[in-house]
Amino acid sequence: KKWLVAGFLWGISLFLQAGEIREIQTIDQILQEETTPVVEIQKVETKKVEIKDTEIKLPEVKVVEQKVEEKKKEIVKEKKIVPKKVQEVKEVKVPEKKKEKEKPVKVEKIIKEIKEVKEEKKQERDTVLSKEDTYLAGLVADTRGNIYYSKNIDKKLPMASVTKVMTLLVTFDAIRNGEAHFDDKVVITKDVYNKGGSGISMKPGETFTLLDLIRATAIYSANNAAYAVAKHIGKGSIPNFIKKMNKKAREVGVSKEISYYSPAGLPTRYTKEPMDIGTARGIYKLSLEAIKYPEYMEIAGIKQMKIHNGRISIRNRNHLIGEEGIYGIKTGYHKEAKYNITVASKDGQREFIVVILGGNSYKDRDNAVLHLLDKVKRELR
């Protein structure tokens, strides 16, 4: 009986130990599964657990359960975290939407600024009517001979570079008659390369085409280019060319209103000759002749370009090209003459010529042109 009882108790002891070992393995497996990352599934190796004591204390089991619960909470939190890539995409997308909304605002701002500038210019022009004494003479007329505005139009005044209108007409006549050609090679001489005032870069012995010298004269109002053209067309003689200028004045019918002494319009302190003088009426008549030369008007309407094989850049002295239908003709300035201009303007079927002589500044002169043109056009509508 003793042996039977001892065997029975020994069997119960083994059974209890086996249950405890399975419980410990289960807890260890739970801990490993809970700490495993959400994305990857790792293989868990089971290890044999050696139990020295036959009893497991309850406090230790509670500690293990607490750790398991804490680990579960951490895993739940990790699941709620938004991946970094998603955050980056969101951060990129938001500013792009904002930029798309801002674009119309910028365009509206630019349009508003342009309108404000135009309004300021219009206000400046509108003040010219009360400041007619800011220039010495002025005229607005159409190509049919109708004069719509005039001020001192028969008073002779220094023309400055408006003189070059005749220089260019005589030159185009020579080309039309076959006496010269646009591709003529013109050698620069010592007596023309440095005439003072406005000019392009040139040196004695340098060669220019006649066309480039014409462009420099018509667009940039280069004095040395005008003298080089005059000497070439005058067959080596500038006085001979000036005779041609006055002869052309007689043919056009302005010899009583305009007198020429130089091909560029420089003052006496440069030329040691009388100044080239003319009336607003005479310049108007000469301008009517000039617009009959399409080759001249094409060049006069160029805002900027490069000449001399791209080595020289020139910009038009006439800042009004393109405004109010203006496509030419010539500006002029020196201290004695002040600011002069003659322009041609197209308005539908009508063409106008505006002449301003003796302006106090180029802004006053240009504003006067725009204001008078606008005023006459409105009256004729």
Buried (B, 14 or more C-beta within 10 A) or exposed (E): EEEEEEEEEEEEEEEEEEEBBEEBBEBBEBBBEBBBEEEEEEEEEEEEEEEEEEEBEEEEEEEBEEBBEEBEEEBEEEEEEEEEEEEEEEEEEEEEEEEEEEEEEEEEEEEEEEEEEEEEBBEBBEEBEEEEEBBBBBBBBBBEEEEBBBBBBEBBBBBBBBBBBBBBBBBBBBBEEEEBEEEBEBEBEEEBBBBBBBBBEBEEEEEBBBBBBBBBBBBBBBBBBBBBBBBBBBEEEBEEBBEBBBEBBEEBEBBEBBBBBBBBBBBEEBBEBEBBBBBBBBBBBBBBBBBEBEEBBEBBBBEEBEBBEEEBEBEBBBBBBEBBBBBBBBBBBBEEBBBBBBBBBBBEEBBBBBBBBBBBEBEBBBBBBBBBBBBBBEEEE
